[in-house]
Amino acid sequence: MLRKEQSILTKNKVFETAIRLIKKKGYDNVTISEICEKAGVAKGTFYVHYKSKEDIVKESYYSDMSQFVLKQYQNFISQDKNMSIKDKIGKFLISELMFTNHVGYTMTCRAYVTNLTECISESSNHFERRDFTKELRILILEGIHQKVFETDQTEEEIFLYLESFVRGIMASWCFSNGKFDIVKKGEKYIDEILKML
């Protein structure tokens, strides 16, 4: 195996171990030493790939989320080749909420803290790093061209409206300490929102 391939495998192992431990024990109850021990790597190896536990949260909510959401969305649309644009948009948004449910309440709260802290220092590239949402923009543009929306909002306005809803329900889920089923509630609200668009 090439050194680069081994490095990727090691990084993935550290990442997956950290996510599993954080979901099980909570962010503040997991140390870098414990992550390294469970992953079977030296502490120095952790720092080759990550500066801190916060870096793992960031990666989870960018690259890991992108992979999860796009895979889940493709699974949905492959089951129904005749799905309408609004239904596709709904499935895309549900996929985002499914990721939130997948990583759990603690990781979601931590992602908000980490990302908002970056915004204060004005070093946030949040929207650029959420490259999976390009798919949502494409769906919105298709909907505008097919005249499926009642609104005369632009693609950017519809995108902001839908993504603000998704982030809002995620924040509400965090504030409720994860006490409601985010996917089930999300499906209900997304259906209502899309009817009004």
C-alpha positions in Angstrom: 0.0 0.0 0.0 1.3 3.5 -0.9 2.1 5.9 1.9 -0.6 8.3 0.8 -3.3 5.5 0.8 -2.2 4.4 4.3 -2.4 8.0 5.5 -6.0 8.3 4.2 -6.9 5.0 5.9 -5.4 6.2 9.2 -7.1 9.6 9.0 -10.5 7.8 8.4 -9.9 5.5 11.3 -9.1 8.4 13.7 -12.2 10.3 12.4 -14.6 7.3 12.7 -13.3 6.5 16.2 -13.7 10.1 17.3 -17.2 10.3 16.0 -18.2 7.0 17.6 -16.8 8.1 21.0 -18.3 11.5 20.9 -21.7 10.1 20.1 -21.4 7.6 22.9 -19.8 9.8 25.6 -20.3 13.4 24.6 -17.8 15.8 23.2 -16.4 17.1 26.5 -16.0 13.6 27.9 -13.7 12.4 25.1 -10.0 13.2 25.1 -7.6 13.1 22.2 -5.6 10.4 24.1 -8.7 8.2 24.2 -9.4 8.7 20.5 -5.8 7.7 19.7 -5.9 4.7 22.1 -9.1 3.4 20.6 -8.0 4.0 17.0 -4.6 2.3 17.7 -2.5 5.3 16.7 0.1 7.5 18.4 -0.9 11.0 19.6 1.4 12.5 17.1 -0.5 10.8 14.3 -3.7 12.5 15.4 -1.9 15.9 15.1 -0.7 15.0 11.6 -4.3 15.0 10.5 -6.1 17.3 12.9 -5.3 20.3 15.1 -8.0 19.6 17.6 -11.3 17.8 18.3 -13.0 20.8 16.8 -11.4 19.9 13.4 -13.1 16.6 13.6 -16.5 18.3 14.2 -15.8 20.6 11.2 -14.9 17.7 8.9 -18.0 15.9 10.1 -20.3 18.8 9.2 -18.6 19.4 5.8 -17.1 16.5 4.0 -18.9 13.7 6.0 -22.2 15.6 5.6 -21.7 16.0 1.9 -21.1 12.3 1.3 -24.0 11.3 3.6 -26.6 13.7 2.2 -25.7 13.1 -1.5 -25.8 9.3 -1.0 -29.1 9.4 0.9 -30.6 11.7 -1.7 -29.5 9.5 -4.6 -31.1 6.5 -2.7 -34.4 8.4 -2.5 -34.6 9.4 -6.1 -33.4 6.1 -7.4 -36.6 4.6 -5.9 -38.9 6.8 -7.9 -37.7 7.9 -11.4 -40.9 10.1 -11.8 -40.4 12.2 -8.7 -41.5 15.8 -9.0 -39.0 18.6 -8.5 -40.7 19.6 -5.3 -40.5 16.1 -4.0 -36.8 15.9 -4.9 -36.2 19.1 -3.0 -38.1 17.7 -0.1 -36.0 14.5 -0.1 -32.8 16.5 -0.3 -33.8 18.6 2.7 -34.8 15.4 4.6 -31.4 13.9 3.8 -29.8 16.9 5.6 -31.9 16.2 8.7 -31.1 12.5 8.5 -27.5 13.4 8.7 -28.1 15.5 11.8 -29.9 12.6 13.4 -27.1 10.3 12.3 -24.3 12.3 14.0 -26.4 13.1 17.0 -27.3 15.9 19.2 -23.9 16.5 20.8 -22.1 16.8 17.4 -24.8 19.0 16.0 -24.6 21.4 19.0 -20.8 21.4 18.8 -20.9 22.1 15.0 -23.0 25.2 15.7 -20.6 26.4 18.4 -17.6 25.8 16.2 -19.0 27.3 13.0 -20.5 30.4 14.7 -17.2 31.0 16.5 -15.4 31.0 13.1 -18.0 33.6 11.9 -17.0 36.0 14.8 -13.4 36.0 13.6 -14.6 36.4 10.0 -12.7 33.4 8.8 -15.8 31.3 8.0 -16.1 29.8 4.6 -19.3 28.0 5.6 -21.2 28.3 2.4 -18.2 27.4 0.2 -17.5 24.3 2.3 -21.1 23.1 2.0 -20.6 22.1 -1.7 -23.3 19.4 -1.6 -25.9 22.2 -1.6 -25.0 22.8 -5.3 -27.4 19.9 -6.0 -30.2 21.8 -4.2 -29.5 24.9 -6.2 -29.8 22.9 -9.4 -33.2 21.5 -8.3 -34.4 25.0 -7.5 -33.3 26.3 -10.9 -35.1 23.4 -12.6 -38.2 24.2 -10.6 -38.0 27.9 -11.7 -37.6 26.9 -15.3 -40.5 24.4 -15.1 -42.6 27.0 -13.3 -43.5 24.7 -10.4 -43.3 27.4 -7.8 -46.1 29.9 -7.0 -43.6 32.4 -5.8 -41.6 34.9 -7.9 -38.6 34.6 -5.6 -35.2 34.1 -7.2 -33.1 30.9 -7.0 -30.9 32.6 -4.3 -34.0 33.6 -2.3 -35.6 30.2 -2.4 -32.3 28.6 -1.5 -31.8 30.8 1.5 -35.4 30.2 2.6 -35.1 26.4 2.5 -31.6 26.2 4.0 -32.6 28.7 6.7 -35.5 26.4 7.6 -33.2 23.3 7.8 -30.6 25.1 10.0 -33.4 26.6 12.1 -35.0 23.2 12.9 -31.5 21.8 13.6 -31.0 24.7 16.1 -34.4 24.1 17.6 -33.5 20.4 18.0 -30.3 21.4 19.8 -32.2 23.8 22.1 -34.7 21.1 23.0 -31.8 18.8 23.9 -32.8 16.5 21.0 -36.2 15.8 22.5 -38.1 15.5 19.2 -37.7 13.4 16.2 -36.0 15.8 13.8 -36.6 13.7 10.7 -40.3 13.1 11.4 -41.0 16.8 12.3 -38.8 17.9 9.4 -40.8 15.8 6.9 -44.1 17.4 8.1 -42.8 21.0 8.0 -40.9 20.6 4.7 -44.1 19.2 3.1 -46.0 22.3 4.2 -43.2 24.7 3.1 -43.0 23.2 -0.3 -46.8 23.4 -0.8 -46.5 27.2 -0.2 -43.6 27.7 -2.6 
